[in-house]
Amino acid sequence: MRRVAIDEGRKAQRWGRLLTSDEEGAARAADPAQAGEALRADGFAARDALHALPDDQRHAVALVLIEGLSYAEAAQVLGVPAGTLTSRLVRGRQSLIETLAAQGVTG
């Protein structure tokens, strides 16, 4: 139970950093106030797209792309073969790309 609480706290911190205005993003934009809003909107869109994925794909994407685990580590955590993890990750990434592109979010 303690690890679950720690994980949830870390997740909240990551999303907080993602959804707050950063100086680097603001420096690249013509209007820094607009950059902060655009970055937050893109962050919310990414979060919503991630949450819309089926559980198996969402878990694979979260472990590899967000947590930074290797494919082998993520496969072990999920209790699936590496090939299964890879296919879930490919489908999840493709779905995220399509969903975000349809919403006008660019990388």
SULMO-V382020 format. One record per residue. N is the residue number from 1. RES is the residue in three letters. PSI is psi as a letter, one per 40 degrees, with the letter a starting at -180 (999 if undefined). OMEGA is omega in whole degrees, 0 to 359 (NA if undefined). Layout:
n=[N	N]
res=[RES	RES]
psi=[PSI	PSI]
omega=[OMEGA	OMEGA]
//
This chain:
n=[1	2	3	4	5	6	7	8	9	10	11	12	13	14	15	16	17	18	19	20	21	22	23	24	25	26	27	28	29	30	31	32	33	34	35	36	37	38	39	40	41	42	43	44	45	46	47	48	49	50	51	52	53	54	55	56	57	58	59	60	61	62	63	64	65	66	67	68	69	70	71	72	73	74	75	76	77	78	79	80	81	82	83	84	85	86	87	88	89	90	91	92	93	94	95	96	97	98	99	100	101	102	103	104	105	106	107]
res=[MET	ARG	ARG	VAL	ALA	ILE	ASP	GLU	GLY	ARG	LYS	ALA	GLN	ARG	TRP	GLY	ARG	LEU	LEU	THR	SER	ASP	GLU	GLU	GLY	ALA	ALA	ARG	ALA	ALA	ASP	PRO	ALA	GLN	ALA	GLY	GLU	ALA	LEU	ARG	ALA	ASP	GLY	PHE	ALA	ALA	ARG	ASP	ALA	LEU	HIS	ALA	LEU	PRO	ASP	ASP	GLN	ARG	HIS	ALA	VAL	ALA	LEU	VAL	LEU	ILE	GLU	GLY	LEU	SER	TYR	ALA	GLU	ALA	ALA	GLN	VAL	LEU	GLY	VAL	PRO	ALA	GLY	THR	LEU	THR	SER	ARG	LEU	VAL	ARG	GLY	ARG	GLN	SER	LEU	ILE	GLU	THR	LEU	ALA	ALA	GLN	GLY	VAL	THR	GLY]
psi=[d	d	d	d	d	d	d	d	d	d	d	d	d	d	d	d	d	d	e	i	h	i	d	d	d	d	d	e	i	d	h	d	d	d	d	d	d	d	d	d	d	d	d	d	d	d	d	d	d	d	d	e	i	i	d	d	d	d	d	d	d	d	d	d	d	d	d	e	i	i	d	d	d	d	d	d	d	e	f	i	i	d	d	d	d	d	d	d	d	d	d	d	d	d	d	d	d	d	d	d	d	d	e	e	h	i	999]
omega=[180	180	178	179	179	179	180	177	178	179	179	178	180	181	177	178	181	188	176	181	176	184	181	178	179	181	181	185	179	179	184	179	178	181	180	180	181	179	178	179	178	178	178	179	178	178	181	178	178	180	180	179	172	185	183	179	180	180	179	180	182	182	185	187	182	182	177	178	174	179	181	180	181	178	179	179	183	180	180	175	182	179	178	178	181	181	176	181	179	180	179	178	181	179	178	180	181	181	182	177	179	180	179	178	179	186	NA]
//
